[in-house]
Amino acid sequence: MKNSKKSSRPKLTFQHSTRVEIREAPFHPLESLQHLDVKRLAKAKRARFDVGWFETDCCRQMVQAVVEKGRVSALEQEPCDEMDAPESKDLQRLVDSARRRVERKAGKGLRKPMPVAAFLANAASVTVQSITCWKICIFGRCIVCCTTKVPKVPIKCGKKVVILD
C-alpha cells in the first residue's frame, strides 16, 4: 500500500468562531499483517495483534485488533502520553462540533465481530471506518482527534493531540 507524506486537502470545512478545516490523519497498516497465521487466529479464544498506526503530530497511535472466539471483536488504539481533559469549554464545543460532522461522513466500521480472515482481507478500510482520526486546523495550528464509533465517550487532550476514547 502506498503511503503519502504530502499534506492532504481539507476533507471538511465549517465555521465555528472561525474557519475550521478538517483533514484525515493517515493510517499505515503494518506489512506484517500478510504473515499472520489466519487459521490459528481463527481458532483462538482470545488474542491481540497490531494492525497499524495513525500518524499524528506527536506520536504514532498504534491500533490493535482484539480477537475473541476466532473473530475480530474490537479495535483498540493506544493513546499518546500526557493526555488530560480539555481545559477550555470553547475547545470542547469545537471538538464536539467537528466530531459530529466527521461522524456523519464516516462509514459504519466494525459493528459486530467479524471472522479474522474477512478482517485481514480489508484491515485498513475497516480500521479507518471504525476509528476516525482527523486534524482540526485553525489559524494554521492543528490538533489531532481520534474517535471510535462509541457514543458519548470522554474526550482527553494533549498538547498536540486530542483523543476521544
N, C-alpha and C positions, 0 to 999 in steps of 0.2 A: 504494500500500500504506500502511496506517495505521501510524504509529509511536506508541508509548505511552511516556511518561516515568514512569508510576507504578511503584512498587516491586512486583515480582512476588511471588506467594506461593511458598513453598518447593516445589520440584519433588520433592525427596527429603530426608528427614531420617534420620539414623542416629546411633548412639552410637560415639564413638571414646574419647578420655579424657574427653570432654564431649559435649554435644549439638551436632551439626553440621547445618547447613541448606545445601542446595544449590539455587541458583536459576540459570536460564538467563540468560546475558548477551544483550541484544537485538542482533539482526543487522539492519542497514539496507542494503538493496540500493540501488544508485545508480539514479536516474531515467534516466540516460543510457544504460542498457542497451537501452532500446527504440529507440535511434537508431543502434546499431551496424550495420555493413554485414555482415549474416549471410552473404551469398553470397561476399563477399571473404574473410571469415574461414574459410569452408568450403573455400576453395582455398589457404589459407596453409600453407606448410611449417612455419613456426614464428611464433607471435605471442603477445602477452600483452594482457590488458585487465583493468581494475579492475571488480570485481563489486560491492563494497560494503564495509562495515566492521562490526566488532563493537564495541559501546560498552562500554568498561571505565572504571574509576575514574581511570586515569591518562592514557589516550590513546585514539585511535581506531585500532583494528588493522585496517588495510586488507587485503582479500583480493583476490588476482589469480588469474585463470584462465590456465592455460598451454595454448596450442593447438599441437598437432603434427599435421601432415598432415590439417588440417581438422577435428580432433576435440579436445575439451577433455580433456587427459590428466592434469591435476593442478590442484589449488587450493593456492596458497601464501599464507601470512599473514606480514605484516611484524610483527616483534616490537616492543614498546615499548623505549625506551632503557634503559640501565643494567641489563641482565639479568645474572644470575650464578647459579651453582649454589646449591641450598638449603644453608644453613649448619647447619640443625638436622636430626638424624635423625628427631625427632618430626614435624617438618613434612613430611619426605619420606614417612614412613609414612602420615600423614594424607592427603596428596595422592594417594598410590598407592591408598589405600583408597577415596577419593572417586572417583578416575578409574575404577577397576574397576566401581563401582556405576553411574556415569553411562554408561559404555560399554555396559553390559548393556541399558540402556533406549534407547540411540541407534539410529538407522536404519543401513542399510548404507552409504549415501553413494556417492561416486564410486569404484567398484571397478575399472572399466576405462574406457578412453576412450569418450566419447560425442560424437555429432555436435553441432556448435556450436548449431544450431537447437533440438535437443532440450534442451540445457543451458539456453539462454536462455529457453525456454518455462517453466522452473521453477527458475531460478537460485538464488533464496533458499532453497528447500527442499533442493536438492542441496547447497548450501554448508553449511547448518546440519547436515545429516546427515553431511557429510564432515569438517567442523571443528566440534567441540563446544566452546563457550565457556560457562562457568558460574562462579558465585560460591560460594565456601565461606565461610560465616559462623559465627563462634564468638564468643560474648560480645559480639555487636553489631558486631564488626570483620570485614571481609570482604577476601578476596583473590580475584582473578580468575584462572581457569585456562582455558587453551585447549589442545586436543589434536587431532591428526589421527588417523586410524584406523591409523597405522603402529605396529606393536607394538614395545615396548622402546625408545622414543625417550627421549633425555635430557631432564631437567627443568631449566629455568632459572627463577630467581625474581627479581623486582624488589621494590621497596618496597611497591607496591600490586597487583602483578600477578604471576602465575606463568604461564610459557609452557611448554608441553610440545610441543617441535617436533622 
